Amino acid sequence: MSILDRLVQNPLGALAVLTLAAFLEAWGDSFFQVGFYRSSGPGRVMALVAGAVVLSTSGSVVNVPRWDFGKLLGAYVVLFFLMAQLLNRVRFHQSPTPPIYAGGALIVAGGLIVAFWKP
């Protein structure tokens, strides 16, 4: 059993891995934002390559553990939304607008339902 497998057996460890993967996914997407819309020349190429590397890392982090990803999808979507908003604020200096807060509340509510509703 790998260290990562042992880590995700603990609920806090699983949350940490999901948070890291969500951060990496949002960060990788932000490199593409920079590459497509905010840079040119070699800076564009570097941003797009960095985005590909970071997104590959994100996919690896979230898929290496042997867990039922469908059960954790609700939590992951919420974490991805939160990480995307954090990076949007820190990296692009843009604050959430009222529609983002309203939609985000629905994302969080939906994520909690998916993650914790016991049929």
TORSE-214771 format. One record per atom (N, C-alpha, C): atom name; x, y, z. Coordinates in steps of 0.02 Angstrom, whole numbers. Example, Ala and Ser with C-alpha at 12.3 -4.5 7.8 and 13.67 -1.06 7.14 Angstrom:
2
VEXGU   atom       xx       yy       zz
VEXGU      N      660     -284      390
VEXGU     CA      615     -225      390
VEXGU      C      660     -165      390
VEXGU      N      642     -112      354
VEXGU     CA      684      -53      357
VEXGU      C      645        2      394
***
This chain:
119
VEXGU   atom       xx       yy       zz
VEXGU      N       43      -59        0
VEXGU     CA        0        0        0
VEXGU      C       45       62        0
VEXGU      N       31      109      -46
VEXGU     CA       72      168      -51
VEXGU      C       57      218        6
VEXGU      N      101      265       14
VEXGU     CA       92      317       64
VEXGU      C       28      357       49
VEXGU      N       18      371      -15
VEXGU     CA      -42      408      -35
VEXGU      C     -105      369      -19
VEXGU      N     -104      303      -31
VEXGU     CA     -162      261      -14
VEXGU      C     -177      264       61
VEXGU      N     -124      260      102
VEXGU     CA     -134      264      175
VEXGU      C     -160      333      195
VEXGU      N     -135      385      162
VEXGU     CA     -156      453      178
VEXGU      C     -231      462      166
VEXGU      N     -256      437      109
VEXGU     CA     -326      449       91
VEXGU      C     -374      405      130
VEXGU      N     -349      356      167
VEXGU     CA     -394      317      209
VEXGU      C     -419      358      268
VEXGU      N     -381      408      288
VEXGU     CA     -402      454      340
VEXGU      C     -444      509      307
VEXGU      N     -502      526      334
VEXGU     CA     -544      578      302
VEXGU      C     -508      645      294
VEXGU      N     -468      665      343
VEXGU     CA     -431      728      336
VEXGU      C     -377      722      283
VEXGU      N     -346      664      278
VEXGU     CA     -297      653      226
VEXGU      C     -328      655      157
VEXGU      N     -388      625      150
VEXGU     CA     -423      627       87
VEXGU      C     -442      699       68
VEXGU      N     -464      737      118
VEXGU     CA     -481      807      106
VEXGU      C     -418      846       85
VEXGU      N     -362      832      115
VEXGU     CA     -299      866       97
VEXGU      C     -280      850       25
VEXGU      N     -285      786        5
VEXGU     CA     -268      766      -63
VEXGU      C     -316      799     -112
VEXGU      N     -381      799      -97
VEXGU     CA     -430      831     -141
VEXGU      C     -418      906     -146
VEXGU      N     -400      938      -91
VEXGU     CA     -385     1010      -92
VEXGU      C     -325     1024     -135
VEXGU      N     -272      984     -127
VEXGU     CA     -212      993     -168
VEXGU      C     -229      983     -242
VEXGU      N     -267      931     -259
VEXGU     CA     -285      919     -329
VEXGU      C     -327      976     -356
VEXGU      N     -375     1002     -316
VEXGU     CA     -417     1057     -339
VEXGU      C     -376     1120     -350
VEXGU      N     -328     1133     -304
VEXGU     CA     -284     1191     -313
VEXGU      C     -243     1184     -377
VEXGU      N     -214     1125     -387
VEXGU     CA     -174     1114     -447
VEXGU      C     -215     1121     -511
VEXGU      N     -277     1096     -510
VEXGU     CA     -319     1102     -569
VEXGU      C     -335     1176     -584
VEXGU      N     -354     1213     -533
VEXGU     CA     -369     1284     -542
VEXGU      C     -306     1322     -564
VEXGU      N     -250     1306     -534
VEXGU     CA     -187     1339     -551
VEXGU      C     -167     1324     -623
VEXGU      N     -174     1261     -643
VEXGU     CA     -159     1242     -712
VEXGU      C     -204     1279     -761
VEXGU      N     -268     1283     -745
VEXGU     CA     -315     1321     -788
VEXGU      C     -295     1394     -792
VEXGU      N     -270     1422     -736
VEXGU     CA     -250     1492     -737
VEXGU      C     -190     1504     -783
VEXGU      N     -146     1454     -790
VEXGU     CA      -91     1461     -837
VEXGU      C     -117     1466     -909
VEXGU      N     -169     1427     -925
VEXGU     CA     -199     1431     -991
VEXGU      C     -231     1500    -1002
VEXGU      N     -263     1527     -950
VEXGU     CA     -292     1594     -954
VEXGU      C     -237     1645     -972
VEXGU      N     -181     1639     -938
VEXGU     CA     -125     1683     -952
VEXGU      C      -99     1672    -1023
VEXGU      N      -90     1608    -1042
VEXGU     CA      -63     1593    -1107
VEXGU      C     -107     1615    -1165
VEXGU      N     -172     1606    -1158
VEXGU     CA     -217     1624    -1212
VEXGU      C     -233     1698    -1216
VEXGU      N     -238     1731    -1159
VEXGU     CA     -265     1799    -1159
VEXGU      C     -220     1853    -1130
VEXGU      N     -166     1836    -1096
VEXGU     CA     -129     1887    -1060
VEXGU      C      -55     1888    -1077
VEXGU      N      -33     1849    -1125
VEXGU     CA       37     1849    -1144
VEXGU      C       45     1833    -1218
VEXGU      N      106     1840    -1242
VEXGU     CA      120     1824    -1312
VEXGU      C      192     1800    -1317
VEXGU      N      210     1774    -1375
VEXGU     CA      278     1752    -1387
VEXGU      C      299     1696    -1341
VEXGU      N      362     1697    -1318
VEXGU     CA      387     1644    -1275
VEXGU      C      348     1638    -1209
VEXGU      N      323     1695    -1183
VEXGU     CA      284     1693    -1121
VEXGU      C      221     1653    -1130
VEXGU      N      190     1657    -1188
VEXGU     CA      130     1618    -1203
VEXGU      C      146     1544    -1204
VEXGU      N      200     1526    -1238
VEXGU     CA      219     1456    -1242
VEXGU      C      235     1428    -1172
VEXGU      N      272     1467    -1133
VEXGU     CA      290     1444    -1065
VEXGU      C      228     1435    -1022
VEXGU      N      180     1482    -1028
VEXGU     CA      119     1476     -988
VEXGU      C       79     1414    -1008
VEXGU      N       74     1401    -1073
VEXGU     CA       36     1343    -1096
VEXGU      C       70     1278    -1076
VEXGU      N      135     1275    -1081
VEXGU     CA      172     1215    -1059
VEXGU      C      163     1205     -984
VEXGU      N      170     1260     -946
VEXGU     CA      162     1255     -873
VEXGU      C       91     1230     -856
VEXGU      N       41     1256     -892
VEXGU     CA      -28     1233     -881
VEXGU      C      -36     1159     -893
VEXGU      N       -6     1135     -947
VEXGU     CA      -10     1063     -962
VEXGU      C       23     1021     -908
VEXGU      N       80     1043     -884
VEXGU     CA      116     1006     -832
VEXGU      C       76     1005     -767
VEXGU      N       51     1064     -747
VEXGU     CA       14     1068     -684
VEXGU      C      -51     1029     -688
VEXGU      N      -86     1032     -745
VEXGU     CA     -149      994     -751
VEXGU      C     -135      919     -752
VEXGU      N      -80      898     -781
VEXGU     CA      -61      827     -779
VEXGU      C      -47      805     -707
VEXGU      N      -14      848     -670
VEXGU     CA        0      834     -600
VEXGU      C      -65      829     -560
VEXGU      N     -111      875     -573
VEXGU     CA     -176      873     -539
VEXGU      C     -212      808     -553
VEXGU      N     -214      788     -615
VEXGU     CA     -247      725     -633
VEXGU      C     -215      666     -600
VEXGU      N     -149      668     -592
VEXGU     CA     -114      614     -559
VEXGU      C     -130      612     -484
VEXGU      N     -128      671     -452
VEXGU     CA     -140      674     -380
VEXGU      C     -210      647     -363
VEXGU      N     -260      667     -403
VEXGU     CA     -328      648     -386
VEXGU      C     -343      575     -405
VEXGU      N     -304      546     -450
VEXGU     CA     -320      479     -474
VEXGU      C     -273      424     -450
VEXGU      N     -218      440     -417
VEXGU     CA     -173      388     -392
VEXGU      C     -205      348     -335
VEXGU      N     -237      381     -287
VEXGU     CA     -268      341     -233
VEXGU      C     -323      296     -260
VEXGU      N     -331      239     -228
VEXGU     CA     -384      191     -247
VEXGU      C     -447      206     -207
VEXGU      N     -484      257     -228
VEXGU     CA     -544      275     -193
VEXGU      C     -602      278     -242
VEXGU      N     -662      277     -215
VEXGU     CA     -721      285     -257
VEXGU      C     -729      359     -270
VEXGU      N     -702      381     -326
VEXGU     CA     -701      452     -341
VEXGU      C     -771      481     -345
VEXGU      N     -819      441     -368
VEXGU     CA     -888      465     -372
VEXGU      C     -916      488     -306
VEXGU      N     -897      453     -252
VEXGU     CA     -920      472     -185
VEXGU      C     -890      538     -162
VEXGU      N     -830      553     -187
VEXGU     CA     -795      614     -165
VEXGU      C     -804      672     -213
VEXGU      N     -838      659     -269
VEXGU     CA     -845      710     -320
VEXGU      C     -877      774     -294
VEXGU      N     -927      768     -252
VEXGU     CA     -960      828     -225
VEXGU      C     -911      873     -188
VEXGU      N     -871      843     -145
VEXGU     CA     -822      882     -108
VEXGU      C     -770      912     -155
VEXGU      N     -750      873     -206
VEXGU     CA     -699      897     -253
VEXGU      C     -724      957     -292
VEXGU      N     -786      955     -315
VEXGU     CA     -814     1011     -353
VEXGU      C     -815     1075     -310
VEXGU      N     -835     1068     -248
VEXGU     CA     -836     1125     -202
VEXGU      C     -766     1152     -193
VEXGU      N     -718     1108     -181
VEXGU     CA     -649     1130     -171
VEXGU      C     -621     1163     -233
VEXGU      N     -637     1135     -292
VEXGU     CA     -614     1166     -354
VEXGU      C     -642     1236     -362
VEXGU      N     -707     1244     -348
VEXGU     CA     -737     1311     -353
VEXGU      C     -702     1360     -306
VEXGU      N     -691     1339     -244
VEXGU     CA     -659     1383     -195
VEXGU      C     -588     1400     -215
VEXGU      N     -550     1351     -239
VEXGU     CA     -481     1364     -261
VEXGU      C     -480     1410     -322
VEXGU      N     -527     1401     -368
VEXGU     CA     -531     1445     -427
VEXGU      C     -544     1517     -406
VEXGU      N     -588     1527     -358
VEXGU     CA     -603     1595     -335
VEXGU      C     -543     1625     -299
VEXGU      N     -509     1585     -259
VEXGU     CA     -449     1608     -224
VEXGU      C     -395     1629     -274
VEXGU      N     -383     1587     -324
VEXGU     CA     -332     1603     -374
VEXGU      C     -353     1663     -416
VEXGU      N     -417     1669     -431
VEXGU     CA     -441     1727     -468
VEXGU      C     -427     1791     -430
VEXGU      N     -435     1789     -365
VEXGU     CA     -422     1848     -323
VEXGU      C     -348     1863     -318
VEXGU      N     -308     1811     -304
VEXGU     CA     -237     1821     -292
VEXGU      C     -199     1833     -358
VEXGU      N     -213     1794     -408
VEXGU     CA     -174     1798     -470
VEXGU      C     -198     1852     -517
VEXGU      N     -264     1861     -522
VEXGU     CA     -291     1909     -571
VEXGU      C     -322     1970     -539
VEXGU      N     -321     1974     -472
VEXGU     CA     -346     2032     -434
VEXGU      C     -419     2048     -450
VEXGU      N     -459     1995     -457
VEXGU     CA     -530     2003     -470
VEXGU      C     -569     1972     -412
VEXGU      N     -614     2011     -385
VEXGU     CA     -657     1987     -330
VEXGU      C     -720     1955     -358
VEXGU      N     -748     1907     -321
VEXGU     CA     -811     1877     -344
VEXGU      C     -867     1929     -346
VEXGU      N     -911     1921     -395
VEXGU     CA     -969     1965     -402
VEXGU      C    -1030     1931     -370
VEXGU      N    -1084     1968     -360
VEXGU     CA    -1143     1937     -331
VEXGU      C    -1166     1873     -368
VEXGU      N    -1166     1871     -435
VEXGU     CA    -1185     1808     -468
VEXGU      C    -1138     1750     -451
VEXGU      N    -1074     1765     -442
VEXGU     CA    -1027     1712     -423
VEXGU      C    -1041     1688     -352
VEXGU      N    -1056     1734     -307
VEXGU     CA    -1075     1714     -239
VEXGU      C    -1138     1671     -240
VEXGU      N    -1188     1692     -279
VEXGU     CA    -1252     1654     -281
VEXGU      C    -1241     1585     -312
VEXGU      N    -1206     1583     -368
VEXGU     CA    -1192     1519     -399
VEXGU      C    -1147     1476     -356
VEXGU      N    -1099     1507     -322
VEXGU     CA    -1055     1471     -277
VEXGU      C    -1093     1440     -219
VEXGU      N    -1143     1475     -194
VEXGU     CA    -1184     1446     -140
VEXGU      C    -1220     1384     -165
VEXGU      N    -1243     1385     -227
VEXGU     CA    -1276     1326     -256
VEXGU      C    -1226     1269     -266
VEXGU      N    -1165     1286     -287
VEXGU     CA    -1113     1235     -295
VEXGU      C    -1098     1203     -228
VEXGU      N    -1089     1244     -177
VEXGU     CA    -1074     1217     -110
VEXGU      C    -1132     1173      -85
VEXGU      N    -1193     1198      -93
VEXGU     CA    -1251     1158      -72
VEXGU      C    -1255     1092     -110
VEXGU      N    -1246     1095     -175
VEXGU     CA    -1247     1034     -215
VEXGU      C    -1191      986     -197
VEXGU      N    -1133     1014     -185
VEXGU     CA    -1076      971     -166
VEXGU      C    -1088      936     -100
VEXGU      N    -1118      972      -53
VEXGU     CA    -1133      941       12
VEXGU      C    -1185      886        4
VEXGU      N    -1234      897      -39
VEXGU     CA    -1285      845      -51
VEXGU      C    -1253      783      -82
VEXGU      N    -1211      794     -134
VEXGU     CA    -1179      737     -167
VEXGU      C    -1133      699     -119
VEXGU      N    -1095      736      -80
VEXGU     CA    -1045      705      -37
VEXGU      C    -1075      671       25
VEXGU      N    -1129      699       52
VEXGU     CA    -1152      674      118
VEXGU      C    -1222      645      121
VEXGU      N    -1262      650       67
VEXGU     CA    -1329      622       69
VEXGU      C    -1324      546       68
VEXGU      N    -1352      515      117
VEXGU     CA    -1353      442      122
VEXGU      C    -1419      416       94
VEXGU      N    -1418      381       38
VEXGU     CA    -1481      356        9
VEXGU      C    -1513      302       51
***
